[in-house]
């Protein structure tokens, strides 16, 4: 599974980082980015993606 944060959609709310701190982090622009390889289990990453209020996280199975 791969995930990618669409930085144009990201509003920097931080929900993904709180829910899956080993898979998402802040970049130099204050936007969330994915950690490669992700450090959380697949369900945690899916939960974080689902909690994004603007749907900025894309998951590829």
KAFEN-V276103 format. One record per run of one state. SS is the DSSP state (H for helix, E for strand, C for the rest). FROM is the first residue (numbers start at 1). TO is the last residue. Records with the same first field share a line. If there is no record, write none. Layout:
# KAFEN-V276103
SS=FROM-TO  FROM-TO
This chain:
# KAFEN-V276103
C=1-1  6-14  20-23  27-31  35-41  52-56  61-61
E=2-5  24-26  32-34  57-60
H=15-19  42-51
